[in-house]
């Protein structure tokens, strides 16, 4: 997802398919053939990033929406090769380049990964 969407890194909390419920003025945008983004149509807040690959639904909820999200550990960082120099996340976590992330999505779309 594009850093310009949030103005910084998009920090997300994974949500299981079917576990997300919401009420309100949510708008979505299909940003690719395999993903969409959602925001509040009242205030413009980023809500989630949704992988729409059939059988591989995934929601990444904006961490700022979850009370007490500060207790969670960073698990992975994507697009590490194109991040700005102004920040660096500390700790041990999985990192993916833009090309690695794209290859993973392509493999899932082709049915190569379960």
FIFI-157363 format. One line per 5 residues: number of its first residue (from 1); their letters; for each residue x, y, z of N, C-alpha, C. Coordinates in Angstrom, 3 decimals, padded with zeros to 6 digits. Example, Ala and Ser with C-alpha at 12.3 -4.5 7.8 and 13.67 -1.06 7.14 Angstrom:
REM residues 2
1 = as = 013.190 -005.690 007.800 012.300 -004.500 007.800 013.200 -003.300 007.800  012.850 -002.250 007.080 013.670 -001.060 007.140 012.900 000.030 007.870;
REM end
This chain:
REM residues 114
1 = xxxxx = 000.829 -001.177 000.000 000.000 000.000 000.000 000.872 001.238 000.000  000.338 002.284 -000.493 001.104 003.506 -000.696 001.239 004.309 000.596  002.448 004.737 000.893 002.707 005.551 002.084 001.909 006.849 002.048  001.605 007.335 000.872 000.841 008.585 000.755 -000.588 008.435 001.284  -001.077 007.211 001.375 -002.428 006.967 001.882 -002.567 007.466 003.310;
6 = xxxxx = -001.551 007.246 004.134 -001.611 007.649 005.542 -000.658 008.786 005.875  000.255 009.098 004.983 001.241 010.137 005.254 002.450 009.618 005.994  002.463 008.342 006.311 003.554 007.713 007.047 003.443 006.211 006.846  004.086 005.465 007.704 003.953 004.011 007.661 002.534 003.631 008.065  001.975 002.619 007.418 000.669 002.097 007.816 000.916 000.979 008.807;
11 = xxxxx = 000.611 001.220 010.065 000.779 000.217 011.118 -000.568 -000.462 011.288  -000.584 -001.774 011.089 -001.851 -002.502 011.083 -001.867 -003.637 012.087  -003.070 -004.016 012.451 -003.310 -005.190 013.285 -004.124 -006.151 012.430  -003.649 -007.379 012.300 -004.346 -008.364 011.480 -005.685 -008.731 012.109  -006.697 -008.873 011.270 -008.027 -009.298 011.713 -008.431 -010.520 010.902;
16 = xxxxx = -008.980 -011.508 011.568 -009.426 -012.712 010.881 -010.643 -012.390 010.020  -010.747 -013.023 008.851 -011.935 -012.817 008.018 -013.200 -013.127 008.814  -014.193 -012.277 008.677 -015.451 -012.460 009.392 -015.480 -011.868 010.779  -014.323 -011.440 011.296 -014.281 -010.904 012.660 -014.518 -009.398 012.709  -014.519 -008.750 011.567 -014.658 -007.303 011.511 -016.124 -006.912 011.362;
21 = xxxxx = -016.601 -006.109 012.299 -017.933 -005.525 012.178 -017.792 -004.022 012.324  -018.618 -003.295 011.643 -018.539 -001.841 011.721 -019.907 -001.242 011.444  -020.067 -000.021 011.889 -021.294 000.721 011.676 -020.902 002.162 011.405  -021.337 002.695 010.324 -021.001 004.080 010.034 -020.722 004.311 008.574  -020.274 005.505 008.261 -020.080 005.921 006.870 -018.737 005.479 006.294;
26 = xxxxx = -018.590 004.188 006.042 -017.338 003.643 005.515 -017.356 003.683 003.990  -016.255 004.115 003.417 -016.075 004.104 001.969 -014.877 003.225 001.644  -014.929 002.549 000.497 -013.814 001.712 000.066 -013.397 002.093 -001.353  -012.155 001.748 -001.661 -011.578 002.010 -002.975 -010.763 000.789 -003.380  -011.052 000.210 -004.539 -010.265 -000.911 -005.056 -008.964 -000.343 -005.611;
31 = xxxxx = -007.888 -000.496 -004.853 -006.602 000.091 -005.231 -005.798 -000.803 -006.171  -006.233 -002.040 -006.336 -005.602 -002.966 -007.276 -006.604 -004.077 -007.554  -006.215 -005.036 -008.383 -007.118 -006.156 -008.656 -007.203 -007.111 -007.466  -006.373 -006.895 -006.445 -006.340 -007.813 -005.315 -006.463 -007.137 -003.955  -006.753 -005.842 -003.913 -006.842 -005.174 -002.611 -007.740 -003.946 -002.667;
36 = xxxxx = -008.252 -003.582 -001.489 -009.014 -002.349 -001.355 -008.633 -001.659 -000.053  -008.908 -000.381 000.002 -008.633 000.432 001.182 -009.956 001.006 001.660  -010.066 001.218 002.972 -011.299 001.778 003.531 -010.975 002.971 004.410  -011.913 003.915 004.443 -011.757 005.112 005.269 -013.132 005.569 005.739  -013.140 006.396 006.762 -014.368 006.992 007.275 -014.764 008.131 006.343;
41 = xxxxx = -015.972 008.078 005.825 -016.415 009.115 004.900 -016.787 010.422 005.609  -016.828 010.414 006.941 -017.104 011.640 007.686 -015.824 012.413 007.972  -014.826 011.720 008.544 -013.609 012.429 008.959 -012.387 012.102 008.105  -012.461 011.065 007.278 -011.353 010.702 006.410 -010.322 009.776 007.026  -010.544 009.331 008.264 -009.569 008.453 008.929 -009.374 007.147 008.170;
46 = xxxxx = -008.128 006.712 008.090 -007.798 005.415 007.524 -008.390 004.337 008.416  -009.054 003.335 007.830 -009.664 002.268 008.616 -008.963 000.928 008.430  -008.898 000.440 007.191 -008.246 -000.846 006.969 -007.793 -001.005 005.530  -006.938 -002.018 005.373 -006.447 -002.478 004.081 -006.947 -003.905 003.952  -007.573 -004.248 002.837 -008.212 -005.554 002.674 -007.672 -006.249 001.432;
51 = xxxxx = -007.037 -007.407 001.631 -006.658 -008.247 000.494 -007.909 -008.989 000.056  -008.266 -008.883 -001.201 -009.529 -009.433 -001.693 -009.351 -010.695 -002.530  -008.220 -011.347 -002.414 -007.957 -012.569 -003.171 -008.916 -013.653 -002.682  -009.714 -014.256 -003.578 -010.669 -015.283 -003.144 -009.995 -016.386 -002.330  -010.577 -016.690 -001.199 -010.042 -017.713 -000.309 -008.877 -017.256 000.538;
56 = xxxxx = -008.426 -016.021 000.363 -007.270 -015.504 001.101 -007.567 -014.137 001.714  -008.836 -013.912 002.062 -009.209 -012.635 002.673 -008.288 -012.284 003.832  -007.902 -011.032 003.893 -007.083 -010.536 005.000 -007.435 -009.077 005.220  -007.656 -008.729 006.474 -007.881 -007.332 006.842 -006.748 -006.869 007.735  -006.159 -005.750 007.395 -005.181 -005.081 008.245 -005.839 -003.823 008.787;
61 = xxxxx = -006.220 -003.848 010.059 -006.927 -002.739 010.698 -005.912 -001.691 011.138  -006.187 -000.427 010.888 -005.298 000.645 011.343 -005.134 000.541 012.855  -003.897 000.450 013.316 -003.616 000.227 014.740 -004.212 001.313 015.626  -004.339 002.516 015.132 -004.896 003.603 015.921 -006.360 003.435 016.265  -007.043 002.496 015.617 -008.457 002.246 015.902 -008.660 001.326 017.095;
66 = xxxxx = -007.602 000.653 017.532 -007.716 -000.376 018.565 -007.196 000.151 019.896  -008.058 000.130 020.911 -007.628 000.541 022.245 -006.510 -000.375 022.733  -005.530 000.185 023.380 -004.415 -000.559 023.976 -003.584 -001.337 022.960  -003.502 -000.865 021.733 -002.697 -001.548 020.718 -001.206 -001.432 021.012  -000.830 -000.542 021.896 000.576 -000.348 022.215 001.247 -001.552 022.842;
71 = xxxxx = 000.486 -002.505 023.335 001.056 -003.703 023.937 001.409 -004.783 022.933  001.110 -004.566 021.677 001.391 -005.568 020.652 002.798 -005.389 020.093  003.404 -006.498 019.690 004.758 -006.455 019.124 004.691 -006.321 017.607  005.658 -005.625 017.029 005.775 -005.524 015.579 006.200 -006.886 015.043  005.443 -007.425 014.088 005.736 -008.753 013.558 006.409 -008.713 012.191;
76 = xxxxx = 006.017 -007.753 011.348 006.605 -007.702 010.006 006.553 -006.285 009.470  007.420 -006.037 008.507 007.505 -004.730 007.859 007.676 -004.966 006.361  006.796 -004.379 005.582 006.840 -004.556 004.130 007.315 -003.282 003.452  007.843 -003.430 002.258 008.361 -002.319 001.450 009.551 -001.642 002.136  010.359 -002.421 002.818 011.497 -001.901 003.579 012.484 -001.158 002.677;
81 = xxxxx = 012.563 -001.554 001.424 013.523 -000.941 000.505 013.093 000.432 -000.008  011.842 000.815 000.214 011.392 002.126 -000.261 010.870 003.004 000.876  011.179 002.642 002.109 010.741 003.466 003.241 011.582 004.737 003.299  011.034 005.804 003.857 011.825 007.031 003.987 012.918 006.868 005.039  013.935 007.687 004.964 015.042 007.613 005.916 014.664 008.118 007.306;
86 = xxxxx = 013.541 008.804 007.435 013.174 009.464 008.687 012.728 008.565 009.816  012.540 007.279 009.581 012.172 006.377 010.670 012.759 004.986 010.435  012.905 004.251 011.529 013.343 002.857 011.479 012.717 002.147 012.667  012.007 001.058 012.415 011.391 000.295 013.488 012.431 -000.621 014.125  012.464 -000.631 015.440 013.436 -001.428 016.186 012.903 -002.841 016.423;
91 = xxxxx = 013.798 -003.728 016.804 013.418 -005.078 017.191 013.529 -006.073 016.049  013.436 -007.332 016.430 013.492 -008.414 015.453 012.101 -008.639 014.875  011.986 -008.534 013.571 010.735 -008.804 012.885 011.041 -009.132 011.425  010.101 -009.773 010.777 010.234 -010.135 009.373 010.184 -008.864 008.533  011.045 -008.781 007.531 011.014 -007.647 006.602 010.881 -008.169 005.170;
96 = xxxxx = 010.142 -007.427 004.350 009.962 -007.762 002.940 010.237 -006.524 002.097  010.898 -006.720 000.984 011.053 -005.634 000.019 009.755 -005.517 -000.785  009.665 -004.478 -001.574 008.498 -004.304 -002.443 008.378 -005.495 -003.396  009.495 -005.928 -003.969 009.487 -007.051 -004.909 009.087 -008.355 -004.220  009.571 -008.580 -003.005 009.205 -009.797 -002.269 007.712 -009.818 -001.955;
101 = xxxxx = 007.178 -008.684 -001.533 005.749 -008.599 -001.243 004.937 -008.879 -002.508  005.320 -008.258 -003.623 004.612 -008.457 -004.888 004.682 -009.917 -005.333  005.826 -010.557 -005.139 005.979 -011.964 -005.511 005.087 -012.857 -004.659  004.961 -012.540 -003.372 004.083 -013.319 -002.497 002.627 -013.198 -002.933  002.198 -011.990 -003.251 000.822 -011.786 -003.706 000.594 -012.515 -005.028;
106 = xxxxx = 001.534 -012.414 -005.955 001.403 -013.086 -007.250 001.312 -014.598 -007.073  002.104 -015.151 -006.156 002.073 -016.592 -005.908 000.723 -017.019 -005.340  000.188 -016.234 -004.421 -001.121 -016.555 -003.844 -002.200 -016.479 -004.924  -002.142 -015.450 -005.751 -003.140 -015.308 -006.817 -003.062 -016.452 -007.819  -001.867 -016.979 -008.024 -001.681 -018.094 -008.952 -001.973 -019.437 -008.295;
111 = xxxx = -002.309 -019.413 -007.010 -002.626 -020.644 -006.298 -001.420 -021.440 -005.871  -000.248 -020.819 -005.827 000.980 -021.535 -005.495 001.214 -021.671 -004.002  000.549 -020.847 -003.186 000.736 -020.931 -001.738 -000.612 -021.129 -001.084  -000.628 -021.907 -000.032 -001.896 -022.113 000.675 -002.023 -021.180 001.849;
REM end
